[in-house]
Amino acid sequence: MNVLLKSIITCPECGNQKVETMPTDACQFFYECENCKVILKPKKGDCCVYCSYGTVPCPPIQENKPCCS
């Protein structure tokens, strides 16, 4: 199985999108939108900002493994 490491994060406040490389060794709980400076946090039930706001879930979820939460 190929794990995708690029994900497009979309800010729910301003709609800004940015391609980011996901970490493979840690979960990312916070993300600052470079446009409006809002700090994104995972939605309830999600393990990281990529699972909540990205186009691709984080690597552990892609591999059907538990996430860091």
DSSP file (Angstrom, degrees, kcal/mol; ACC not computed):
  #  RESIDUE AA STRUCTURE BP1 BP2  ACC     N-H-->O    O-->H-N    N-H-->O    O-->H-N    TCO  KAPPA ALPHA  PHI   PSI    X-CA   Y-CA   Z-CA
    1    1 A M              0   0    0      0, 0.0     2,-0.6     0, 0.0    62,-0.0   0.000 360.0 360.0 360.0 130.6    0.0    0.0    0.0
    2    2 A N        -     0   0    0     60,-0.0     2,-0.5     2,-0.0     0, 0.0  -0.778 360.0-146.4 -89.2 125.2    1.3    3.4   -0.9
    3    3 A V        -     0   0    0     -2,-0.6     2,-0.4    60,-0.0    55,-0.0  -0.799  11.6-138.0 -91.5 126.5    0.9    6.0    1.8
    4    4 A L        -     0   0    0     -2,-0.5    58,-0.1     1,-0.1    52,-0.0  -0.694  18.8-175.9 -83.7 133.0    0.3    9.5    0.5
    5    5 A L        +     0   0    0     -2,-0.4    17,-3.5    53,-0.1     2,-0.4   0.528  59.4  80.9-106.9  -9.4    2.2   12.2    2.4
    6    6 A K  E     +A   21   0A   0     15,-0.2     2,-0.3    13,-0.0    15,-0.2  -0.831  52.9 168.8-100.8 136.9    0.8   15.3    0.6
    7    7 A S  E     -A   20   0A   0     13,-2.4    13,-2.9    -2,-0.4     2,-0.7  -0.994  32.3-129.2-143.4 145.4   -2.6   16.7    1.7
    8    8 A I  E     -A   19   0A   0     -2,-0.3    47,-0.5    11,-0.2     2,-0.5  -0.871  24.0-154.5 -97.0 115.7   -4.4   19.9    0.9
    9    9 A I  E     -AB  18  54A   0      9,-2.6     9,-1.8    -2,-0.7     2,-0.5  -0.772   5.1-159.7 -90.4 131.6   -5.6   21.6    4.1
   10   10 A T  E     -A   17   0A   0     43,-2.1     7,-0.2    -2,-0.5     6,-0.1  -0.958  15.5-132.2-113.4 122.8   -8.6   23.9    3.7
   11   11 A C     >  -     0   0    0      5,-2.8     4,-1.8    -2,-0.5     5,-0.0  -0.578   7.3-151.9 -72.5 126.8   -9.2   26.6    6.3
   12   12 A P  T  4 S+     0   0    0      0, 0.0    -1,-0.1     0, 0.0    28,-0.0   0.696  91.9  53.7 -73.1 -17.0  -12.8   26.5    7.4
   13   13 A E  T  4 S+     0   0    0      3,-0.1    -2,-0.0     1,-0.1    -3,-0.0   0.929 129.9   5.7 -82.1 -48.4  -12.7   30.2    8.3
   14   14 A C  T  4 S-     0   0    0      2,-0.1    -1,-0.1    24,-0.0    -4,-0.0   0.520  91.2-120.1-117.7  -9.5  -11.4   31.8    5.1
   15   15 A G     <  +     0   0    0     -4,-1.8     2,-0.0     1,-0.3     0, 0.0   0.483  55.0 156.7  82.6   1.9  -11.3   28.9    2.6
   16   16 A N        -     0   0    0     -6,-0.1    -5,-2.8     1,-0.0     2,-0.4  -0.349  25.8-156.4 -61.2 140.2   -7.5   29.2    2.0
   17   17 A Q  E     +A   10   0A   0     -7,-0.2     2,-0.3    16,-0.0    -7,-0.2  -0.945  15.4 174.3-122.1 143.4   -5.9   26.0    0.7
   18   18 A K  E     -A    9   0A   0     -9,-1.8    -9,-2.6    -2,-0.4     2,-0.5  -0.987  30.5-125.1-148.3 137.2   -2.3   24.9    1.0
   19   19 A V  E     -A    8   0A   0     -2,-0.3     2,-0.3   -11,-0.2   -11,-0.2  -0.698  37.9-179.8 -79.7 127.7   -0.5   21.7    0.1
   20   20 A E  E     -A    7   0A   0    -13,-2.9   -13,-2.4    -2,-0.5     2,-0.6  -0.920  29.4-124.2-127.7 153.6    1.3   20.3    3.1
   21   21 A T  E     -A    6   0A   0     -2,-0.3   -15,-0.2   -15,-0.2   -16,-0.1  -0.879  31.4-133.6 -96.4 124.3    3.5   17.3    3.8
   22   22 A M        -     0   0    0    -17,-3.5     2,-0.1    -2,-0.6     5,-0.1  -0.516  18.9-114.6 -78.4 142.1    2.2   15.2    6.6
   23   23 A P        -     0   0    0      0, 0.0     5,-0.1     0, 0.0    -1,-0.1  -0.472  17.3-159.6 -70.8 147.8    4.6   14.0    9.3
   24   24 A T  S    S+     0   0    0     -2,-0.1     3,-0.1     1,-0.1    -2,-0.0   0.542  87.4  48.0-101.9 -10.1    5.1   10.3    9.5
   25   25 A D  S    S+     0   0    0      1,-0.1     2,-0.3     2,-0.0    -1,-0.1   0.343 115.9  24.1-114.4   5.5    6.4   10.2   13.1
   26   26 A A  S    S-     0   0    0      2,-0.0     2,-0.3     0, 0.0    -1,-0.1  -0.985  74.1-109.8-162.4 157.4    3.8   12.3   14.9
   27   27 A C        -     0   0    0     -2,-0.3     2,-0.7    -3,-0.1    21,-0.1  -0.686  27.4-133.5 -89.8 148.7    0.3   13.6   14.8
   28   28 A Q        +     0   0    0     -2,-0.3    21,-2.6     1,-0.1    22,-0.3  -0.897  28.0 171.7-106.9 110.0   -0.3   17.3   14.0
   29   29 A F        +     0   0    0     -2,-0.7     2,-0.4    19,-0.2    -1,-0.1   0.711  64.8  41.2 -89.7 -23.2   -2.9   18.7   16.5
   30   30 A F        +     0   0    0     11,-0.2     2,-0.3     2,-0.0    11,-0.2  -0.956  56.9 177.1-129.7 146.7   -2.5   22.4   15.6
   31   31 A Y  E     -C   40   0B   0      9,-1.5     9,-3.7    -2,-0.4     2,-0.6  -0.957  18.8-145.5-148.4 127.4   -2.2   24.2   12.2
   32   32 A E  E     -C   39   0B   0     -2,-0.3     2,-0.3     7,-0.2     7,-0.2  -0.840  21.1-127.8 -97.0 123.8   -2.1   27.9   11.7
   33   33 A C     >  -     0   0    0      5,-2.6     4,-1.5    -2,-0.6   -16,-0.0  -0.520  11.3-146.9 -66.6 127.4   -3.7   29.2    8.5
   34   34 A E  T  4 S+     0   0    0     -2,-0.3    -1,-0.2     2,-0.2    -2,-0.0   0.700  93.3  47.6 -71.9 -17.2   -1.2   31.4    6.7
   35   35 A N  T  4 S+     0   0    0      3,-0.1    -1,-0.1     1,-0.0    -2,-0.0   0.945 129.9  12.0 -87.4 -58.0   -3.9   33.6    5.4
   36   36 A C  T  4 S-     0   0    0      2,-0.1    -2,-0.2   -20,-0.0    -1,-0.0   0.501  91.1-129.7-103.7  -5.3   -6.2   34.4    8.3
   37   37 A K     <  +     0   0    0     -4,-1.5     2,-0.1     1,-0.2    -3,-0.1   0.559  52.2 151.7  69.4  10.9   -3.9   33.1   11.2
   38   38 A V        -     0   0    0     -6,-0.1    -5,-2.6     1,-0.1     2,-0.7  -0.468  46.4-125.5 -68.5 145.6   -6.7   31.1   12.8
   39   39 A I  E     -C   32   0B   0     -7,-0.2     2,-0.3    -2,-0.1    -7,-0.2  -0.855  23.0-149.3 -96.4 116.8   -5.4   28.0   14.7
   40   40 A L  E     -C   31   0B   0     -9,-3.7    -9,-1.5    -2,-0.7     9,-0.1  -0.653  14.8-174.9 -86.3 141.7   -7.1   24.8   13.5
   41   41 A K        -     0   0    0     -2,-0.3   -11,-0.2   -11,-0.2     7,-0.1  -0.930  38.1 -84.2-128.5 154.5   -7.6   21.9   15.9
   42   42 A P        -     0   0    0      0, 0.0     7,-0.1     0, 0.0     3,-0.1  -0.257  46.1-113.5 -58.9 144.4   -8.9   18.4   15.0
   43   43 A K    >   -     0   0    0      5,-0.3     3,-2.5     1,-0.2     5,-0.1  -0.383  50.8 -75.1 -70.1 157.4  -12.7   18.1   15.0
   44   44 A K  T 3  S+     0   0    0      1,-0.3    -1,-0.2    -2,-0.1     3,-0.1  -0.335 124.0  21.2 -56.1 128.6  -14.2   15.8   17.7
   45   45 A G  T 3  S+     0   0    0      1,-0.4     2,-0.3    -3,-0.1    -1,-0.3   0.208 102.5 104.2  95.4 -14.7  -13.5   12.2   16.7
   46   46 A D    <   -     0   0    0     -3,-2.5    -1,-0.4     1,-0.1     3,-0.1  -0.714  62.7-145.9 -98.5 152.9  -10.6   13.0   14.4
   47   47 A C  S    S+     0   0    0     -2,-0.3     2,-0.3     1,-0.1    -1,-0.1   0.707  73.3   2.1 -91.6 -20.8   -7.0   12.4   15.5
   48   48 A C  S  > S-     0   0    0     -7,-0.1     4,-1.3   -21,-0.1    -5,-0.3  -0.950  77.6 -93.5-157.4 173.0   -5.3   15.3   13.7
   49   49 A V  H  > S+     0   0    0    -21,-2.6     4,-3.1    -2,-0.3     5,-0.4   0.798 119.3  58.6 -66.5 -28.2   -5.8   18.4   11.5
   50   50 A Y  H  > S+     0   0    0    -22,-0.3     4,-1.5     1,-0.2    -1,-0.2   0.890 105.3  48.6 -69.1 -37.8   -5.2   16.4    8.3
   51   51 A C  H  4 S+     0   0    0     -3,-0.2    -1,-0.2     1,-0.2    -2,-0.2   0.811 120.4  38.9 -69.6 -28.5   -8.1   14.0    9.1
   52   52 A S  H  < S+     0   0    0     -4,-1.3    -2,-0.2     1,-0.1    -1,-0.2   0.876 135.8  11.3 -87.2 -41.3  -10.3   17.0    9.8
   53   53 A Y  H  < S+     0   0    0     -4,-3.1   -43,-2.1    -5,-0.1    -3,-0.2   0.414 104.1  93.7-123.9  -0.6   -9.4   19.5    7.2
   54   54 A G  B  < S-B    9   0A   0     -4,-1.5   -45,-0.2    -5,-0.4   -35,-0.1  -0.494  70.1-129.7 -96.8 165.6   -7.2   17.7    4.7
   55   55 A T  S    S+     0   0    0    -47,-0.5    -1,-0.1    -2,-0.2   -46,-0.1   0.631  99.7  42.3 -83.0 -15.3   -7.9   16.0    1.4
   56   56 A V  S    S-     0   0    0     -6,-0.2    -1,-0.2   -48,-0.1    -3,-0.1  -0.999  88.1-122.2-132.4 131.6   -6.0   12.9    2.6
   57   57 A P        -     0   0    0      0, 0.0   -53,-0.1     0, 0.0    -6,-0.1  -0.258  46.3 -80.2 -67.6 163.4   -6.1   11.4    6.1
   58   58 A C     >  -     0   0    0      1,-0.1     4,-2.2   -10,-0.1     3,-0.4  -0.143  45.8-101.1 -63.0 158.7   -2.9   11.0    8.1
   59   59 A P  H  > S+     0   0    0      0, 0.0     4,-1.7     0, 0.0     6,-0.2   0.862 118.9  52.5 -52.8 -44.7   -0.5    8.2    7.4
   60   60 A P  H  4>S+     0   0    0      0, 0.0     5,-3.1     0, 0.0     7,-0.1   0.917 111.3  47.2 -61.7 -38.9   -1.5    6.0   10.4
   61   61 A I  H >45S+     0   0    0     -3,-0.4     3,-1.6     1,-0.2    -3,-0.1   0.897 108.6  55.0 -67.3 -39.1   -5.2    6.2    9.4
   62   62 A Q  H 3<5S+     0   0    0     -4,-2.2    -1,-0.2     1,-0.3    -4,-0.0   0.849 110.4  46.9 -59.4 -33.4   -4.3    5.4    5.7
   63   63 A E  T 3<5S-     0   0    0     -4,-1.7    -1,-0.3    -5,-0.2    -2,-0.2   0.292 117.2-114.1 -91.8   9.6   -2.5    2.2    7.0
   64   64 A N  T < 5S+     0   0    0     -3,-1.6    -3,-0.2     1,-0.2    -2,-0.1   0.861  74.0 133.2  58.7  37.8   -5.5    1.2    9.3
   65   65 A K      < -     0   0    0     -5,-3.1    -1,-0.2    -6,-0.2     2,-0.1  -0.764  65.6 -90.0-111.0 160.5   -3.4    1.8   12.4
   66   66 A P        -     0   0    0      0, 0.0     2,-0.1     0, 0.0    -1,-0.1  -0.424  42.5-132.6 -68.1 146.3   -4.3    3.7   15.5
   67   67 A C        -     0   0    0     -2,-0.1   -19,-0.0    -7,-0.1   -40,-0.0  -0.245  28.7 -94.2 -89.0-176.0   -3.5    7.4   15.4
   68   68 A C              0   0    0      1,-0.2    -1,-0.1    -2,-0.1   -41,-0.0   0.551 360.0 360.0 -79.8  -8.7   -1.7    9.3   18.2
   69   69 A S              0   0    0    -21,-0.0    -1,-0.2     0, 0.0   -21,-0.0   0.511 360.0 360.0 -71.9 360.0   -4.9   10.6   20.0
